[in-house]
């Protein structure tokens, strides 16, 4: 807003001669060319228009360069480039102020991550009681409701329904409550589609649950911290929320490609990958160093040596757990996968865990 309370047009300082030049160029542009290069951006801002009309030239250059209210500064200053080419590789990397604003908006989507980070830290204290856990979560109405609902689900199958938080916490225990918070967090954060990646909210949620359940089961078999493994599985793709916020849903031309191609596109578009973006969010929420490290470095090369870690487990999970949209769905496990030899985990056991994760989805 300016001093008079009117919205500030981020394109108000655009050189008029440049706009006129673009208007003339657009007037001579073939409809097919417009549909191919400008159509995706145009339809993004005018979803009610399902087909660019034949007399599309009646739309003014101002309409084609329209920036929706609430658009991020990053998106606003790059919009003209995207309209001209529909190519985010022409975007300038995000600066620190824009990243800070986008991070704040993403963090404001839910208070549950901060509660989970604090509960995870307090769980290591010897005097951490059920009452303290209830006091921590009771101010979050959505989280409280989810914990009660999940405690009554087939996931825990306690037999006796609970109608308030204290008996639910007493029944499923502190570890059960932390797992319930994981599930609640997935429901809250992955409640919106990610148009930049071409995947739905439901797909995001399923990917988080599948990865979490798989990682938890493998961690139990290999001696790793199963609760942290479950949490990392839920949070592994959290950085896509931040990148989608930065890009305001601008579609990725390679959203159905290999993970390496997606990471390259992310880096070209905003200057960081979803893994690095996830690390930024988790550090903002004050998660443990181990969790932040696994999320931030999940796209790095496999760590050397024979030791297994939560980072190595996450990287293994991304190779074998089916994912929607980003990356090719995989149902086969490579018998020569280095994680199998390090963990001495049998091929048949991994295949069975993958099958069991699908059953869990039906019980939540």
Buried (B, 14 or more C-beta within 10 A) or exposed (E): EEEEEEEEBBBEEBEEEEBEEBBEEBEEBEBEEBBEBBBBBBBBBBEEEEEBEEEBBEBEBEEBBBBEEEBBBBBBBBBBBBBBEBEBEBBEEBEEEBBEBBBEBBBEBBBBBBBBBBBBEBBEEEEBEBEBBBEBBBEBEEBBEBBBBBBBEEBBEBEEEBEEBEBBBBBBEBEBBBBBBBBBBBBBBBEEBBBBBBBBBEBBBBBBBBBBBBBBBBBBBBEBBBBBBBBBBBBBBBBBBBBBBBBBBBBBBBBBBEBEBBBBBBBBBBBBBBBBBBBBBBBBBEBBEBBBBBBBBBBEEBBEEEEBBBBBBBBBBBBBBBBBBBBEEBEEBEEEBBBBEBBEBEEEBBBEBBEEBEEBEEEB
